[in-house]
Amino acid sequence: MAEQKNPVADIFRKKFEMFAKLKAEIGEQKAWEKMFEGYPERQRKNMGALIDNATLAAGFSKGIPLYKQIGMDMEVIDISHEGMDAVLEIQRACPALSMCKEYGIESPCHVICEMDVEASKKAFPGMKGEILSRKAEGSCVCIFKYERKGK
C-alpha cells in the first residue's frame, strides 16, 4: 500500500527545514521574523474562512477534521462569557513534536505554535491568543486560548 501524502505534515517539515537553514545563516530571531513575513495575511485568509461568520468555537470546530488528518487529536471548548467570544483549543497529540528534532530544533512551539498565535493576533485586530500548556514542556496536552469581543 502506497504511503499517503500529508500536505500539512509537509508544510511543517518545510517550515522546520527553512527555520534551521535561516537560523544558521542569520540567527534565531531574524529567522523567525523572516518566516513571519506574510504569515498574518495567510492566517487571515485561511482562518477567516472559518471564523468570520461564526463563533470561535464553531469556526475552530470546523478545523477538527483537518487536524485529525495530520495526526492531531483536537478538542474545542467554548468558554465564551460576559460578551467575550472565547475558545480553548486542546491538542492531545502533536506530530510536530518529534518531527522538529529531525531538523535540530528542540521544540516545535517557537516555529509552529507561537507563530500561529502571533499571526492570528495580527490578522484579526482585537483577537487575543495565548498558549496555556505545551506538550513540549512536559504537559499532557497543548492548550491554546483565543478570545475576541462577542458579535
C-alpha positions in Angstrom: 0.0 0.0 0.0 1.5 3.4 -1.0 2.1 5.9 1.7 -0.5 8.7 1.7 0.9 12.2 1.2 0.2 14.5 4.1 0.3 18.1 2.8 0.2 19.7 6.3 3.0 17.5 7.6 5.0 18.5 4.5 4.3 22.2 5.4 5.6 21.5 9.0 8.7 19.8 7.6 9.4 22.7 5.2 9.0 25.2 8.0 11.4 23.4 10.2 13.9 23.0 7.3 13.6 26.7 6.4 13.9 27.8 10.0 17.0 25.7 10.6 18.6 27.0 7.4 17.8 30.6 8.2 18.8 30.3 11.9 22.3 29.0 10.8 22.6 32.0 8.3 21.1 34.9 10.2 20.3 33.8 13.8 17.2 32.7 15.5 15.4 36.0 16.0 15.9 37.2 12.4 15.0 33.7 11.1 11.7 33.9 13.0 11.0 37.4 11.7 11.8 36.4 8.1 9.4 33.4 8.3 6.7 35.5 9.9 6.6 37.9 6.9 3.3 37.5 5.1 2.0 35.0 7.7 -0.7 37.2 9.2 -2.1 37.7 5.7 -2.2 34.0 5.1 -3.7 33.4 8.5 -6.4 35.9 7.8 -7.3 34.1 4.6 -7.3 30.6 6.0 -8.6 31.2 9.4 -11.0 33.9 8.3 -12.9 31.4 6.2 -13.7 29.5 9.4 -14.4 32.3 12.0 -15.5 35.4 10.2 -19.2 34.5 10.2 -19.1 32.1 13.2 -18.3 32.0 16.8 -14.7 30.9 17.6 -15.9 27.6 18.9 -17.9 26.9 15.8 -15.1 28.0 13.5 -12.4 26.1 15.3 -14.6 23.0 15.3 -14.7 23.1 11.5 -10.9 22.6 11.6 -11.0 19.4 13.6 -11.1 17.0 10.5 -8.0 18.7 9.0 -6.1 18.4 12.2 -7.2 14.7 12.5 -5.7 14.1 9.0 -2.3 15.2 10.2 -2.4 13.1 13.4 -3.6 15.7 15.8 -6.4 14.9 18.3 -8.1 18.3 18.8 -11.0 19.3 21.0 -12.6 22.7 21.1 -14.3 24.0 24.2 -16.5 27.1 24.1 -15.6 29.3 27.0 -17.5 32.4 25.8 -18.6 34.6 28.7 -19.7 38.1 29.5 -19.7 39.4 25.9 -16.4 37.6 25.0 -16.3 35.1 22.2 -13.7 32.7 23.5 -12.5 29.2 22.9 -10.0 26.7 24.3 -8.3 24.6 21.6 -6.9 21.4 23.1 -4.4 19.3 21.2 -3.8 15.8 22.7 -1.3 14.8 20.0 1.5 16.8 18.3 3.1 15.2 15.3 5.5 18.2 15.1 7.0 17.3 18.4 9.2 14.5 17.1 9.4 15.9 13.5 11.2 19.1 14.6 14.1 17.1 16.1 14.9 15.9 12.6 16.0 19.4 11.8 17.9 20.1 15.1 15.1 22.1 16.6 14.4 21.2 20.2 10.7 22.2 20.3 8.1 22.9 17.6 6.4 25.6 19.7 8.5 28.6 18.6 8.4 27.8 14.9 4.8 26.5 14.6 2.5 27.4 17.5 3.9 30.7 18.7 4.0 31.9 15.0 0.3 30.8 14.6 -0.8 32.6 17.7 1.0 35.8 16.8 -0.2 35.7 13.2 -3.8 35.3 14.4 -3.5 38.3 16.7 -2.1 40.4 13.8 -4.6 39.0 11.3 -7.7 39.7 13.5 -7.5 43.1 15.3 -8.8 42.7 18.8 -8.1 38.9 18.9 -6.2 37.7 21.9 -4.4 34.4 21.8 -2.0 32.6 24.1 -0.5 29.2 24.7 -1.6 27.9 28.2 0.0 24.4 28.1 2.7 22.8 26.0 3.4 19.1 25.4 7.0 20.1 24.5 7.4 21.3 28.1 6.0 18.0 29.6 2.3 18.8 29.8 -0.1 16.1 28.8 -1.8 18.4 26.2 -1.2 21.7 24.4 -3.9 24.2 25.2 -4.5 27.4 23.3 -6.9 30.2 24.3 -8.3 32.6 21.8 -10.8 35.4 22.6 -12.4 38.4 20.9 -15.3 40.7 21.7 -18.6 38.9 21.0 -20.7 39.8 18.0 
